[in-house]
Amino acid sequence: MDATDTQKSHVNRRSLLVGTAAAAAAGTAVGTAEAASPGSVTWDTEFDVVIAGFGLAGCSAAIEALDAKPDAKILILEKAPEEHAGGNSRASGQSLWRPKPNKQALMHYQRKMGEPNPIPEELLEFWADRLLELEPWIKDRAKEARQEYVTSAGTREMPEYGAEEAVLSATILPRPGGLWEAFKKNIDKRPVTVWYESPAVELVQDCESGEVFGVIVEQGGKRIAVRALGGVVMAVGGFENNMDMQRNYFGHDVYPFGTPYNTGDGIRMVQKAGADLWHMRARVQSGGIWPAIKVPEFDTVFMRDFQSREQTDYHSWIDVAADDRRFYDETERYSATHHKEKRHGHYFDTEFFQVQPVHMIFDETVCKNFCLMMKWMTWNAAVHRYDWSEDNSAEVEKGWVLKADTLAGLAFKMGRNADQIIRTVDEYNEACRAGKDEAFGRHPDTLSPIENGPFYAVKIVGGVVCTSGGAKRNKDSEVLDYDGKPIPGLYEAGNLGSFISHLYQNGAYLTEAMITGRTAGRNAVLRA
């Protein structure tokens, strides 16, 4: 019996139940789900490794697979059209965790960050070892793409946990989008097949052993059965743009800063394959829930500019909650902790997404001198190339930013109680005149009264960087079942099933995508 015959004899009932109609649409012959013995699949095509997802993790998997086996046939499946490919890697802040050369400090810091929900020590040690040796490989990717690799001290988050001993930073220019562009150029130079607008929709596996042999792909209204000789690498990201999953796993409406194509497809697929899940709902959203601006013209959200706000001299603005009152220190540097605040010795997400609706209220001084949008990250900036006007005038004209000559008129446009809005602004202005914010402790240097009309408001919603839930995985990037055993032929990389279990250090997701992608790609191709 040759490899093809062996493959045909190990197609599970689950794949037949799911795939009978799908396979018929693809011209694929399958046995009946009721058969006592396993059925068979006639594959439309085959590759050594099939990678679902064309972000940083998928790119890393393909590059490493070809380094390990240069004659391997590699397929990348991408749900988005070519112009929208790249996933969250393309829209991210681009920071890479460049470690200081101290393995024990790395492990201690990451262990403390995940303390309420620890990952296995074996996986933690594997991550530290791979992170310490990663930088030359990243430099090679930048050099091959003829782009600039730059380093910096970076932002060390939660410093009391040991960040100073563990963290430096780097990126590949330009921003936004340069990091993924460099990796795409690396892929373009290699014999990698990429199918755009071709999402993986089902895994084909043996019902007894669970072994994964391939994947069903949707393409042009048809279903195609693709055999994976070595394995399938799931690198499709999380569920940021699935509002139903957000409500059920997180409990709130929050919107993606990154790709609109991350709708939880991978989570559904690994669940059907028998994977045990983790990190679907930690005590906090690891990447943070950030203040964002949602407008009807775009699927994803704009990030409110935190850098300019933290560095500017223009502070005549506040945020108000559902009760038309202030609810926190608006000018605290939450960006240094990925929008976490420490209360009673623990970090929690800042609460603005829990007290919705929220509006930012500001005056003419802020409007003319503070661009509301973060310009060097998010999908709208990196992919759609939307350039928010420096004085917000274009967005006022579009109606995204509300404007009125009086606070009462502004309250009417916001749909809020005018008396309470006026009272809230008066209380804030009184604190400014006194030089002390008794309510929330805002720094005296940031207490500038809202008094220079006309007045403005913009609705602030919760924006999510990414989600990290997915299948449990081991140091070999193999997906684990409910018994803690690997599902043969099924690998996972990147945000889907990330080992980031609680707090997050800036740059950790992108370097983890590289580490797990490389591992998955190499192991899958050698298995072939």
N, C-alpha and C positions, 0 to 999 in steps of 0.2 A: 504494500500500500504506500503510494507516494504522499508527499506533503499535502497535495491538494485533496486527495481522497481522505486523508486523516482529518483535514480541516472540515470537509463536508460531513463527516460523521460526528461532529461535536457542535452542532447548532442546537441551542436550548429551546425548550417549549416557550419560555418567555419571549425570546426573539421571534418565534413563530407566531405567538399570539399577537405581538405588536406588529410584526413584519409581514404577515400574510398579505394584507391589502396593500401595504407599502411596497412590498416586493413585487406585487403584481403591477403596480404603477411603474416600477423600475424595470420591468421585464425580467424579474428575478424569480426563478423557480424555487419554491420552498415546499417542504413536506407539511402534512396536516398537523395542527396543534394537538389533535387527539391521538396521534400515533404513539404506540407503546415504546418504540425506539426513536432516537433522535432523528430529526429530518435532515435535509441538506439544503445548502444555499449555492446557487450558481452566481459567483461574484462577477460584477461588471468590470472591475479592475482591481489591481492589488499593488501595495507598496510595502516597503519594509517597516516604515513607521508612519502612522497617520497622526497629525497634530491638530487638535481643534483649538483655534484661537491664534490670531496673528499679532499679539502684543509682544511685550518684551520676553515673557516666559516662553511663548511659542517660538520666537526667533532664536532664543538661546538653545532651546531643545534641538532645533534644526541644525544650527551651526555645530553643536557638539556631536550630534549624531553623525554628521559627515566627517568631522575630525576623527571620530572613532572608526568609521567605515566609509571611506571616500566614494565607493561605488554604490552606496545605498540609495534606494529610491525613497524620497521623502515627500510627503504631501502635507501642506498646510491648508486647513479649511477655515475660511473666514466668513462670518455671517454678514458683515457689512459689504457694501460696494467698495471698490478699490480706493476711491477718494476719501472714504470714511474709515479705512482700516487703521489699526494701531491700538485700539482699546484705551484703557486708562493710562497706559504708558505714554501715550502721545499727549494727553491733556494734563499730566501731572505737573507738580512743581519741579520735577527733574532732578531732585537731590538724591545722591547716592551715599549710603553710609560707608565711609572710608575708615576702617578701624585703626585704632592705635595698636601697636604690636604687643598686645597683652591678652592672651587667650583667657586667662582666669578673670580679668577685669571685664572682658566682653561677656563671658558667661554669667558673671555675677550681676551685671547691669541688666541683661535681658531676663535673667531669672527673677530679679526684683520687679521688673516691668510686668511680668506675667504671673506674679505671685498668687493672686486669688484663683487662678486657673492654670496651673503649671503644665508645661509640656514635658514629655519624657527626657531625662538627662541625656540619653543617647542621641536624641534628635538635636538637643541644645548644643552638645559638643560637636556634632557633625556640622551644624550651622557655623559655629565659631571657627572651626578648621577651614571650612570653605571660604568664609568671608575674609580670613587672613591672607588667603592666596589669590583672591579674586582680582585685585587691582591691575596686575599686568595684562590679564585677559581683557579687561574693559579698555585699557589703553590700546590694545591691538585692534579692538573694534573701531575705536575712534580714528586710529591711524589708517586703517583700511578704508574708512569712509571719507578720509581727508577732512576730518572735523577736529575741533579743538577740545581736548580734555583739560579741565581746570580743577584746581583743588582750593579748599578754604577750610577755615576752622569750623564753620557750620553752626547750627543751632543744637545745643545740648539740652535735651528735654528732661524734666524731672531730675535735676542735678544731684539731689540728695541720694539717689540710687546708684551713683557712680558714673555718671555720664562723662565727666571730665577725663577719666582714665580710659574711656572706651571709644570715644566718638570724634571723628573728623568728617569732612564732607568733600564731595566732588560732583562734577556733572560733565556732560558733553554739550557744548554750545552748538547752535544758538537756542535761546528760549524765545517763545515756547516751541516745543515739539522736536527739538534737535536730537534728543537722546534716542527716541524711537526712529527718527529718520536715519541716524547712523546705523542702527541695527537692520533697518530695511535695506539699506545699501549693501550691507554684508550679505543679506539673503539674495539680493538681486545678482550678486556676483557668483552665486553658487547654483548647482543644478537642483534647485528645489522647485517643485510644482506647487503653485498657489491657486486655489479655487476661491474666487470672491463670490459673494452672495450665495454661499453654499454651506449653510449651517449643518452641523452634525445633529441628528434628532434622536437616534436610538443606538444603543450598543448591541452587538450580536455576541452572545456568549453561551457557554455550555450550562445547562440547568443544574447539573450535579456538581461539577468542579468549579463553576463560576468563571472559567477562563474566557477572556474576551478575545475574539478572533477578528473583529472588524466593526464597522460602523455603517449605519444608514444615513445617507446625506440627501438633503433636499436641495434640488437645483433646477431652476426653471420650471417649477411646477411638477417635477418628477422626483422619484426617489431612486437613489443609486446605492447599490451595495458595494462597499469598499473593503476589501480584505487588508488587514494589517498583520504582516508576518511576525513582526516583533512585538507590536503593541500599539495601543491608542494612548496618546498623551492629551489629557484634558487640561487646557490652559485658557478657558473661556471667561475667566473673571467671575464676578459675583452677581448680585440681584439688585443693584442700586436703582435700576429703572423699572422695577416691578413693584408698583404701589401696593398690590395685594400682599406680596411677600414682605414688604417693608412693614405693613401694619401688623401682620401676623407674627413676624419674628422680632420686630423692633418696637412696634406699638405706636408709631407715629408716621405722619406724612413727611418724608424728607426726600429731597430731589438730588439727582446726580450732577456733580461738576464734570464728570467724565463722560465716557461713551454712552449714548442712549441705547446701545445694542446689548448691554449687560442686563438681561432679564431673567436670570436664574436658570437658564437652560441646562447648564452643567450640573446644578444641584439635583434637578429632576432626573437626569440621566444616571448619575452615580447612585442615587437612591434606588432606582429600578434595578441597578446592577448589584444591589445588596450591600452597599457601602455604609459604614457607620459614620455619622456626621459629628462634627465638632465646631465650636466657635460660632454657631448660628446666632446666639444672643449672649454676649458677655455682659458684665455690669455696665460697660460703656461701649460706645462705638469706637474701636481702636483708632481709626484715622480721624475721628472727631466729627462733630456736627457744627458746621461753620455758618455764619450769617451769609445769606444768599439772596439774590434778587431774581424772581421768576417773572418772565414776561410771556405773553401768548405766542409770540413769533418764534420762540425757540423751545425745543424739547427739554434741554438741560438748563442749568441755572448759572448766573454770573456770581462770582465770589466778591463780596464787598471788600474793597481794598483795605487790608489791614496794615500794610507797611506805611503807606502815606498817612493813614490815620494815626499811627503810633509815633510818627516823626514830625508831623505838621504842627504849626502853631495855631491852626484853626480848629477850635474845639466847641463851637457854639452849636451843639447837637445833643440829642438824647434818644434813647429807645423807650417806647411805651408798650405795655402788654395789653392783654384783653380787657383789663379793667381801666385802661387809659392812664395808667400810672407807670413810673419808672420801676425797675425791678432788680437792677444790678449796677456795678461800676462799669460803665460802657467803655472806658478807656484803659482798662487793665490789659496787659500784654498777653492775652490768651494764645496768641499765635506761637508763643514759646513752649506751649504745652499741648499743641494740637487741640486747642479749645477745650481744655480741661481746667477745672478749678479745684483747689484743695480745700476740703472741709472735714474737720474732725480727724485729720491725719490720713485721709484718703482722697484720691482724685475722682471727680465725677464730670460728666459732660456739663458744660454751661447750660442753664435751664431755658434759654430763650425759645427753643423749639417746643418746649412744654407749656408755654404761656401764650400760645398763638390765639388770635392774630397779633403780630408785632409790627410796629411802624417805626422807622427812623424819622425824626423830626429835626429840621435844621433851618438855618436862615440863609440870607443871600451871601454872607461872607463865606460860609462853608461851600455853598453851591458853586461859587465862582472860582474857588481856590482848591477844591478837593474832588478829584475824579473818583466816583463811587466804585469803579470796577478795577479788580486786580487784572492787569493786562498781560502778564507773562505766564498765565496758567489757566486751566479750564478748557473744556471742549469748544465753547463759543469763541474763545480767543485763538486757540491753537488750530482748530479745524475750520470753523466758519470765518475766522479772521475778522471778527467784529471788533472795531476800534471805538470804544466808548469815548465820547467827546470829553475833553479836559475840563470844560466848565459845565458839563452835564446838559448843555442847552439842547442838543439833538434829542436827548432822552426825555427832556421836559416837553419838547415839541411832539414826540411820539405818544405822550401820555403815560410813559413808564414812571416818570417822576411827577408827582402832583405839585401844583403851585397855586397859591392864593395870597391875596393882599393882607388878609387877617388870619389869625389863628382860628377864629370861629369858622371862617370860610374853609380853611384847610381841614378842620374837624369834619365838616359836612362832606367834603370830598372823600375823606377816609372812612366815612360811615361811623363816626365816633361821637361821643357826648361832648359837645362844645364846652360846656361849663367845666367839666373835669379836665379836658385837655388844657384849657386856659389856666386852671388851678395848678396843674402839674408843671407847666412851663414857668408859672410865677414862682412856685416853690423852688424850682431849680435855679431860676435867676436870683432869687434871694440868697441861696447858698453861694452863688458866684460872688455876690456883693459882700457876703460875710467871709469869703475865702475859705469856707469849710463845708464839706458835704456830709452833714450829720447822718443822712439816710444810708449812703452806700460807700462813703470813704473815698470818693473820687479825688485824685491828686489835685492840690490847689492850682498847679500849673495848667491843668486842663479845664478849669472852671471858667468858661467864657459864656456870657449870657446870650440867649436866643432873643435878639431884639432888633436885628437889622433886616427889616422886611424888604421884599415879599418873603413868604415862608414856604417851605417845601416839605414833602414827606415821600417816602418810598417804603413799600411793604417789604419786610424782611422775613424770609422763610428759612427753614433748615436745609443746608446743603451737605451732602455726604460725599466724602472723598472716594470711598470704596467700601465694600463689605469683605470680610475675611472668612465667612463660613463656607463649609464644604465637607468633603470626605476627609476622614482621618488618613494620615499618610505616615510612612516611616522615612528613615534617612535615605532610602533608595528611591524615594518619590513614588513608591507603590501605594495604591489605594488599599485600605484595610477594611475587612468586613466586620460584622458584629462580634466575631470571635477573635478579633485582633490579628487575623491572618491576611496576607496579601491576596488580592484578587488577581490571578495571573493575567498578564497582558494589559493591565489597566494602570496607568500612571497619571499623576496630577502635578501641576506646577502653578506658581503664581498666587494670585488672590483667592482663587477657588481652593478652599481648604488650607489657607495660610496658617502657619503655626503662631502668628501674632495673636495672642489670646486675650490681651487686656490693654495695657498702655502701649503707646507706639512712639518709637524714635524716628524722627525725620530721616528718610532715606532707606528705611528698613524694607519696605515693600518691594522696591525696585531691585535691590540687591538680592532679596529672597527670590524674586522672580528669576533672576539669572542663575542663582545657585540651584534651585529646584528644577528649572528648565534644563540646565546642562545635565543634571543627574538623570532626569527622566529620559532625555534624548539618548544619552549614552547607554543606559541600561536597556531601553527598548530596542535599539538597533543591534546591540550585542546579543540580545535574546533572539533576534531574527536569525 
